[in-house]
Amino acid sequence: MVAGQETLGQRIRALRIRQGVSQAQLAYPELSDSYISLIESDKRVPAPSVIELLAAKLNCSATYLVSGVSEEVVDELRVTLDYAEIALQNGAAEEARARFADVLANTDAVALPELLQQARWGHALALEAAGALEEAIAELRRLTAETSAEADLEQWAKVHVALSRCLRERGDISAGVEVAEEALRRLVASGAESTDGAVHLGSSLLAAYIERGDLVRARQLAEQLIARAERIGSPLARMAAYWEAAYIAEVRGDYEEGLTLAERALPLLGVLDDSRNLSRLRMVYAGLLLRAHPEQAEQARELLLRIREQINSSSAGEIDVALCLIELARAETALGRPADAVTLTHEALDLLGDSPRRASAGALTVLGEAYVRLGRTEDAVEVLTRAATHMEEMESSREAAQAWFDLAELLGETGAADGPRLGAYRRALACAGL
């Protein structure tokens, strides 16, 4: 019989008979023989403490009684799961993906719901880290349908944050906003707005607003998140709020404020021992330093080189690596080495593939600037047109408007015909809603 087909009562009865023990003997002295009879006939569900007691008397594990899976098989599955999580943390996304899949393919795992849920969550993160966004989104959608905020609020919030993030990275910003808004609405309605999960969701929604170009709502939400996070007082809540507020400051062009907020977030993230997000936040800090103080471009570059080493040995996926390469390319351009910037952006684009992504559009923008510095105007126009088109397709209206405007300016500087230049201006105005 396959594990999980046999009931708890049937397993207890089979073990008792195999050991030559009567119901009265198994019950004595803590329970009654009639209660044992009701359990064996599946008319009563014993409490966890009773299951532990019966497991000790029957010389088996409580896990076996509940699931029908032997302790040896459970240990083997847990070892595979631990290995997969270590591989994910160390940046071996494909290895982690394969090991999580091994657990999910094991028929005994179906009888172990907590272990199965852990494997599915890890598998979704490994898919994201490997760049398989469509598969990651499909897995995360299934998890959001099955995870309960009442049973585990923090995990429920994490799953929704991950789904919103993957949708936005795929370019579906409206869907990312919708997922985060609905999840946050449910938490607020349940009275759970003053929790780490609510701040985490709010931070995800804030990022989505920024990417969509909704800066007024983003700034209002940022102020609410900081106030809520400081009221909660937990490092996770405060870090998430400061991080996203730094992002808002960067978008507004207030790089000094962004640096200050990022500096407040960094030590909090260090306390949380989250190496992947620590590398991401350091990357944000390096980018802000580069923009706020161009004269410190070399310092920003050195920091980015250290970050690149760190993410190569962490759970960071291809997108994280590509984002670091893009910031490095920006630093090389600022340092007067546009040829090196071209090499780095091509490396980033190779990692990101052909599908339109926000990171791809960012890489193309930096590549276009490097081509301008090298005097390769036609190449610059071509990649900047692709960047603006990508952003427009992904509903990144603010970024798309800026990209079309930059392209129009470049066409004007190069003496291009009025038609293409005016067309770029019109696209910029349309994206800005004018």
N, C-alpha and C positions, 0 to 999 in steps of 0.2 A: 504493500500500500504506500502511495506517495505521501511524503510528509505534508501534514495539513489536512488530508482527507479524513483521517481518524480524529474523533473528538477527544477533548480532554478527559471526559468520563470514560471513554473506551480505553484510553491509554492507561488510566489508573487501574481499571479493572484487569486489563491484560497483565500488567506488572504484578498486581497483587496475586493473581492466580498463578503466574509463573513462579512466584516466590513461595507459594503454598500458604498464604496468609488469608485468614477470614476477614470479613468486613469488621467484625467486632474487634479482632486483634489489631487491625490497621487503625481503628478509631481510638482505641484505648491509649491514654486516659483522657486526652483533651477533647475528643469528639464522640458523637454517638454513632452506632452502627447504622441507624436509620438515615443519618445525615450522609454517611458514606454511600449508602444505597441511592439516595437522591442525586448525589454528584455523579455516580457511575452511570445513572440513567439520564444524565444531562438535564435533570429537572431543577438543579441548583448550580449556580456559578460560584465557586469558592473565592473568598477574598485572597489577595496576594499572600498574606501571612499563612493562610491555610495551605496554599499551594506549596510554599516553602516547607511547611511542616510535613506534608505528604511526600514531597520529593526526598526529604531526609530519611523518612521511614522506608521509602521504596528504593533507596540507594541510587538515585538519579538526580539530574539537575532540574531546577524549576523551569528552565528554558525548554528542556525536553518535554516536560509535562504539558506546557502551554502550546508548543509549536510542533512537537513530534520530530524535531531535528536534534540529532545527537550533539553533545558538547564538542566532540571532535570536529564535526562539520561547521558548527558555529565558530569555533576558534579559527578554523581555516579561512572562513569568510571574513572574519574580523581582521586577520593578518593581511589578507588581500586588500581590504578596505583601507587599512592603515598605510599600506605601501602606496596605494593610489593617492591618498591625501598627501603623503610626503612627496611623491613625484610631482603633484600639482603645485605644492609650495616651492619646490625647487625648480620650477619652470619647465618640467618635462611634460608638457600638456598632452602630447600624443600617447605617451606611456600611461599617464593617469587616465586618459580616456579609455584605453584598452583594458586597464585593470578594473575600473568601475564597471565597464561593460561585462567583464567576466563575472562579477558579483551579480549583476542584473540578469545574466543568462542562466544562473544556477537555479534550478527548480526549487531547491530548499529555501531560497531567499524569500519566496512568496509567503512562507509561513512565519517570517520574521519581519513584521511591518516596520519597526523602528530602524533596523539595519537596512531594509530595502529603501526607506525614505532617505536615509543618509547617503546611500549609493546613488540614488537618482539626483539628489541635490549636487553631489560631487561631480557626477557625470555631466550635468548641465553646465557647471562652472568650467569643467575641462573642455567641453565643446566650445564655449565662449573663448577660452584662452587659446584654443587651437584655430580660432577664426571661423569655425563652423556656425555662423550666426543663425541660419535658418533652423538647423537642428536644435541649437540651444534654445531658441524661442519656442519651438514646438514642445520641448521637454518642460520648459518653465511654465508654459500655459497649462500643461497638465498638472503641474505641481500647484499652481495658484488655485486650480479648481478643487484640489484635494486637501490643501493645507488649511487648517482652521486657526483663525486669530484667537479664538477662545482657548484653544489647547496650547498654543505656543505663539504668542504675539510677536516676539522678536524674529522668529524664523519666518513667520508669515510675512512680516515686513521685508525681510531680506529677499525673499523670493520675488515679491512685487518690485522691489528696487532693481533686482537683476533683470527682470523682464523689461521694465521701462528702459534700462540702460541699453540692453541689446537691441530693442526696437529703435532707439534713437541712433545707435551706431549703424544700424542697417539703413538709416535714412528716413524712417517712418516716425517723424517727430510727433505728429498729431496723436498717433497711437501710443507713443511713450508718455505723452502728457495725460492722455485719457486713463491709462493704467495707474499712474501715480495719483492723479486727482481722485479717482474712484476709491482707491485703497485708503488714501488719507481721509476722505469723507467718511468712510466706514469707521475708521479709528476714532475720529472726532465724535461721531454719533454714538459710539459705545462708551464715551467718556475716557478714552485712552490717549488724549492728545498730549498729555504731559509724560510721555514715555520716550525712551531712546528710539523705539521703532517709529514713532510719529515724527521725530526730528529727522531720522534717517530718510523716511519717505518724503518729508518736506524738502529735504536737500536734493533728492532726486527730481522732484517736481520743479524746484528752482532751476536746476541745470537745464531741464527741458524748456522752461520758459525762456531762458537766455538763448538757447539754440534756436528757438522759434522767433526770437527778436522781440518778445514781449517784456521789455525792460521795466516798464512801470509796475507790472504785477510781480516781476522778479524782485525788484527792490523792496516792495512792500512785504513780500514773503520773507526776504532775507532779514528784515528788521524783526519780524515776528519770530523767526526761528532762533535768532540770537537771544532774544528776550526769554523765549521758552527754554532754550538750552541752558542758559545761566540760572533759570529758576530750577530746572531739574538737577543741574550741577554735575552730571556724570561726564567723564572725559569723552565718551563716544558722542554724546549729544553736542557738547561744546565744539569738539573737533569738526563734526559734520557741518555745523552752522558757520563756523569761521571759514572753513574751506570754501563753501559755496558763496559766502559773502565776498571772499577774495576774488572769486570768479566774476562776480558782479562788478567789483571795482575795476578789474582788468578790462571788461567789456566797455565800461564807461570811460576808460582811458585814465583812471585814477590809479596809476601803478604804485605810487607810494602807499596809499591806503591798502591796496592789494598785498603789498609786501608785509605790511604790519599785521594784517589778518592772517596771512600764511604763517608768519612767525609765531603767532599765537596758537595756531593749529598744530604745528610740527611737534612740539614737546608732548602734546596730548596724545598724538598718534603713536609716539615712541612708547608711551606708557601702555598702550593697548597691544603692543607687540604684533603689529600688522605690517609685515615687511612689504607686501605688494602695494598697499595704499600709501605706505610711507615713501616708497620710491615715486609713486605718482604725485604725491604732494610736493616732494622735493623738486620734481620736474616742473610743477606749476611755479614754485618759488624761483627756480632758475630762469624760467621764461619771464616772470615779472621783473626780476633783477635786470635781465637783458633789455627790457623795454624801459624801465625806470631809469637805469643808469647805463647807457650804451658804452660809456667809458670803462665799465667793468665787464665788458664782453668776455675777456679772457677768464675772469673768475667764474662767470656763468658757464663757460665752456668746460672748465675743469670740473665743476660740480656735475655737469651733464655726463661727462666721461665716467665719473665715479658711479653715477646712477645707472649708466648703461651696463657696467660690470655687475651691479647689484641685481638688476632685473633679469639678466641672463642666468642668474642662479636663484630665481624666485619663481612664484607662480604666475608671474606676468606673462601675458600672451603676446601674440604677434602685434596686436594693436598697440600695446604698451611700448614694445620695442620700436615700432614705427614712429610713435609720437616722440620718443626720445631722439630718434634720428632726425626728425623734422626740426626739433628745437636746436639740436647740434648744428644743423644746416643753417638755421637762422643766425646762430652765433658765428659760424664761419663767414657768412656774408657780412656781418657787422665788423668782423676783423679784417675784411678786405681780401677774403679767399673764396670768391664765388665759385671757382672751379671745384673746390672741395665740397661746397654746398650742393652742387649739381650731383656729385657722386653719392652723397648721403641721401638726398631726396629720391634718387632713382632706387637706392637700396630700400628705402621706406615703401615706395610704390610697388616694388616687387613683392614685398611682404604682404601688402594690403590687397593685391589682386585687382581684377578689372571692375568689380562691382562698385557703383558710386557709394562712397562713405564720407563722413565728415572728415576723417583723418586724411583720406585721399585728396579731398578738396584743399585741405590745409597744406599738404605736401606740394600740390600743384601751384599754389599761391607762392610758397617759398621758392619753388623752382623757377617760377616766372620772374621773381625779383632777381634771382641769381643770373638768369639769362640776360636781363636788362643790364646788370653790372658788367656782363661779358660782352655787351654789344650785339647779342644775338636776338635782335628785335622780333624777327618772324617767329622764332621758337617761343619767345616770351608771350606774344599775342596768342599763339596756339594753345599753350598750357593755361594761360589765364582765362581764355574762353572756356576751356574744359572745366576749370575750377568753378567759375561762375555758374555754368550750366549744372554742374553737380549740386551746388548749394541750392540752386533754384528748384531742382528736382526733389531735394530733401526738405523742402519747406524752410530752409534756414534763411528767412527773408532778409534779416539784417546783414548777415555775412554775404549773401548773394548780392544785395544792393551795393555793398562796399566793393566787392570784387568787380562788378560791372562798371562802377565808377572809376576804379583804378585802371581798368582796361581802357575806358574812354580817355582818361588822361594820358595813358601811354600812347594810344593811337594819335592823340593830338600832338604829343611831343615828337612823334616820328614823322609827322606831316602826312598821315594817311588821309584818304579821301573822307569827305564829310559824312557820307552815307554810313559806313561802319561805326564811326565815332558817335554820331547822333543815335544810331541804333543801340549802342552800348549805354548811352545816357538814358534813353527811354526805358531800357530794361532795368537800369538802376532805380529809376523813379517808380516803375511798376512794382518792383520788389519792396520798395519803401512805402508802398501804398499811396503814392501821390499821382 
